[in-house]
Amino acid sequence: MTAAALGGEVEVPTIDGGRSRVKIPPGSQTGRQMRLRGKGMPALRGGGVGDMLIELAVETPVNLTSRQKELLKEFEKLSEDNNPESSSFFSKVKSFWDGMKG
């Protein structure tokens, strides 16, 4: 979750059994796809190696301590305008209901 929000690097397994470090851009959301060039399957007729696509899945933390919960509640209060998906959803719902009233 923090790497997705702040940006950073994560290590992912590759098809050949190795591992590769991937830079995660700040603000990344679940479902974002990234390409690892030259880390995919070998071409059938000896034309090199293809690319490997990965899809990000942002994991929600579980079993939080009371301090972690406190920090997340404080973060929530400070970040009402920083959630593009929910902000967009709620503005669409609001405009829908406003249109129904008129």
C-alpha positions as CSV (number, residue, x, y, z in Angstrom):
1,M,0.0,0.0,0.0
2,T,2.8,2.5,0.9
3,A,4.8,1.7,-2.3
4,A,1.7,2.3,-4.4
5,A,0.9,5.6,-2.6
6,L,4.4,6.9,-2.3
7,G,6.2,5.2,-5.1
8,G,9.1,2.8,-4.6
9,E,10.5,-0.5,-5.7
10,V,9.2,-4.1,-5.3
11,E,10.7,-7.4,-6.2
12,V,8.7,-9.7,-8.5
13,P,9.3,-13.3,-9.6
14,T,10.0,-13.7,-13.3
15,I,9.0,-16.5,-15.7
16,D,12.6,-17.9,-15.8
17,G,12.6,-18.4,-12.0
18,G,14.6,-15.3,-11.2
19,R,13.5,-12.1,-9.6
20,S,13.3,-8.5,-11.0
21,R,13.0,-5.1,-9.3
22,V,10.2,-3.0,-10.5
23,K,9.8,0.8,-9.9
24,I,6.3,1.6,-8.8
25,P,5.2,5.2,-9.7
26,P,3.6,7.2,-6.9
27,G,-0.2,7.0,-6.9
28,S,-0.4,3.6,-8.6
29,Q,-3.8,1.9,-8.4
30,T,-4.8,-1.7,-8.4
31,G,-5.0,-2.9,-12.0
32,R,-2.2,-0.8,-13.4
33,Q,-0.2,-2.9,-15.8
34,M,3.6,-2.6,-16.2
35,R,5.9,-4.2,-18.8
36,L,9.2,-5.9,-18.0
37,R,11.0,-5.9,-21.3
38,G,12.9,-9.1,-22.2
39,K,11.5,-11.0,-19.1
40,G,8.7,-12.9,-20.9
41,M,8.6,-16.2,-22.8
42,P,11.2,-17.1,-25.5
43,A,10.0,-16.7,-29.1
44,L,9.1,-20.0,-30.8
45,R,11.5,-19.6,-33.7
46,G,14.5,-18.2,-31.8
47,G,13.7,-14.5,-32.2
48,G,14.6,-13.5,-28.7
49,V,12.6,-13.2,-25.5
50,G,9.3,-11.4,-25.2
51,D,8.1,-9.0,-22.6
52,M,6.4,-9.9,-19.3
53,L,3.3,-7.9,-18.2
54,I,2.6,-7.6,-14.5
55,E,-0.6,-6.1,-13.0
56,L,-0.5,-4.3,-9.7
57,A,-2.7,-5.4,-6.8
58,V,-2.6,-3.0,-3.9
59,E,-3.0,-4.9,-0.7
60,T,-5.0,-3.6,2.2
61,P,-3.2,-4.1,5.6
62,V,-4.9,-6.4,8.2
63,N,-4.4,-6.9,11.9
64,L,-3.5,-3.3,12.5
65,T,-2.2,-2.2,15.9
66,S,-4.1,0.6,17.7
67,R,-1.4,3.1,16.7
68,Q,-1.6,2.1,13.0
69,K,-5.4,2.5,13.2
70,E,-5.0,5.9,14.8
71,L,-2.5,7.0,12.1
72,L,-4.9,5.8,9.3
73,K,-7.8,7.7,10.8
74,E,-5.7,10.8,10.9
75,F,-4.5,10.2,7.3
76,E,-8.2,9.8,6.3
77,K,-9.1,13.2,7.8
78,L,-6.2,14.9,5.9
79,S,-6.8,13.2,2.5
80,E,-10.4,13.8,1.6
81,D,-9.5,15.2,-1.8
82,N,-6.7,12.7,-2.6
83,N,-8.8,9.7,-3.7
84,P,-9.5,9.9,-7.5
85,E,-11.7,6.9,-7.8
86,S,-14.0,7.6,-4.9
87,S,-14.1,11.3,-5.6
88,S,-15.1,10.7,-9.1
89,F,-17.8,8.2,-8.1
90,F,-19.3,10.4,-5.5
91,S,-19.3,13.5,-7.8
92,K,-21.1,11.4,-10.4
93,V,-23.7,10.2,-7.9
94,K,-24.2,13.8,-6.6
95,S,-24.7,15.1,-10.2
96,F,-27.1,12.2,-10.9
97,W,-29.3,13.1,-7.9
98,D,-29.1,16.8,-8.6
99,G,-30.4,16.1,-12.1
100,M,-33.2,14.0,-10.7
101,K,-34.4,16.8,-8.5
102,G,-34.7,19.3,-11.3
